[in-house]
Amino acid sequence: MFCCVGNDDDLRSVTLGADGAFAGMAPGAIFVDHTTASADVARELHAAAKNIGLHFVDAPVSGGQAGAQNGALTVMCGGDAAAFEAARPVAMAFSRAFTLLGASGAGQLAKMVNQICIAGLVQGLSEAIAFGQKAGLDMNQVLDVIGKGAAQSWQLDNRGKTMVADKFDFGFAVDWMRKDLGLVLDEARRNGARLPVTALVDQFYADIQQMGGQRWDTSSLIKRLR
């Protein structure tokens, strides 16, 4: 069974209890969860599944709606190798990469790494575009040029020109990014990681929410600079 819901509480509500998915699954069945959630809930549900003869794989994704529609999601997995291998052929129908990164919770931790990278990249791209526009440059032309050099990134290729055009009514919503960064910062407090830039960008996203941009794409960070 494959699942993707909103957060830890949603995930517990659809898996546990008399009406939860676990109660209706046959012994040996595999539950693959694509929710971006905490590593703690992944470990909790892995243990709960194991206790009743089931398997649980935490498998958050990167690639967004376009990645899902084009069968090109990147999936970061945690769990037991046998369950992962059994689920892999099905998951590859909508993924370009489906990779086991460690024990239960490792997939969620890897997704946190992904979101840390995105937060910093989008803020840097926002500052670069805002700077170039203030300097009077044709930023579409500039992006074409620097996209062929060391500044190239997925964010530049897929969000740069829409940022120049001030278009944000698509993509991965700011509300969801703040949820994800909350998970990141909670985990960092537990493991002692220092994330000053991520914490700052999280507050910048709070500013975007205050501007009414809860459902804007994450690239809307540039709105703060205009």
Secondary structure, 3 states (H helix, E strand, C coil): CEECCCCHHHHHHHHCCCCCHHHHCCCCCEEEECCCCCHHHHHHHHHHHHHCCCEEEECCEECHHHHHHCCCEEEEEECCHHHHHHHHHHHCCCEEEEEECCCCCHHHHHHHHHHHHHHHHHHHHHHHHHHHHHCCCCHHHHHHHHCCCCCCCHHHHHHHHHHHCCCCCCCCEHHHHHHHHHHHHHHHHHHCCCCHHHHHHHHHHHHHHHCCCCCCEHHHHHHHHC
